[in-house]
Amino acid sequence: MSAPDLDESLRVAIARQLHVPPGELTGDRDLGTLGLDDEEAAVGLLEAVEDLLDVRFPDDFLDGVETYGQLTSAVRIAIGA
């Protein structure tokens, strides 16, 4: 998957999981204010990204991730994209 395709696929999957319009997901947007504010939401988001990319991340993958930009960067690094 090319970088633009990956970015768009992540944006759509994350927006769907958080129930927000994709346009609200910008680099510095705090995920907590978009609904990623508890363990259940974090697990759901992680599972959605794993399913999208057909990968598995460690349970603590989202620890310290606060913004949409941090999340997409962490995913790119983890999958080597």
N, C-alpha and C positions, 0 to 999 in steps of 0.2 A: 504494500500500500504506500503510495507516495505521500510526502509530507502534507500537501494540501488536502488530499483525500483523508488522511488520518485526522487532521485537524477538524475537518467538517464532520466526519463520522463521530469523533469524540464529542464535538459540540452538540450534535443532535441527540446522541445517547444520553449525555449528561443532562441536557435540557429536559428530555423526556422523563428521566428519573427524578429530577427535582421539580418537575411541573412548572417550568418557566419557559418563556420564549427564548429560542437560541440566541437572539440578539442581545439578551441580557448578560450573556457570558462573555466577559472581557477579561483581559489578563489580570487586572488588579481587583476583580470582583470577589468579595469575600463570600465563600461558599456557605458559611454559617447563616448569613442573612438571606440566603436563597433556600434554606431548609436543611442543609447538611449540619444539623445541630444536635444529633444524638447518634448513638451506636447503631441503631436500626437503620437510619438513613445512610450512614457510612457504609454499612454492609451491603445495602441495596445498591448503592452507587458503585462500589467495588465490583460486585457481581455483574452489573450491567456492562462495565468496561471490560471485565474478563470475558464475558460472553461475546461481546463485540469483536474482540481481538483474538479469541480462542487461546487465552493464556491464563495463568494463575499467578496471583501476587500473594506475598505473605500477609498474614492477618493485620500486621502493623503498617502496611503500605501507606495508609493515609495519615499516619501519625505525623504531626507537624505541618501537614498540608492545609493551608488556610485559604488560598485563592485559586481561582480557575487557572491562572497561569502556572502556579506551582504544581497543580495537578497534571496539566498537560505536559509540562516539562518532566515530571517524575515518570509519567507513562512512557514518553519518548525515550528517556534514558533506560528504563527497565526493559524495553523491547528492542533497544538498539537502533531506533529510528532517528 
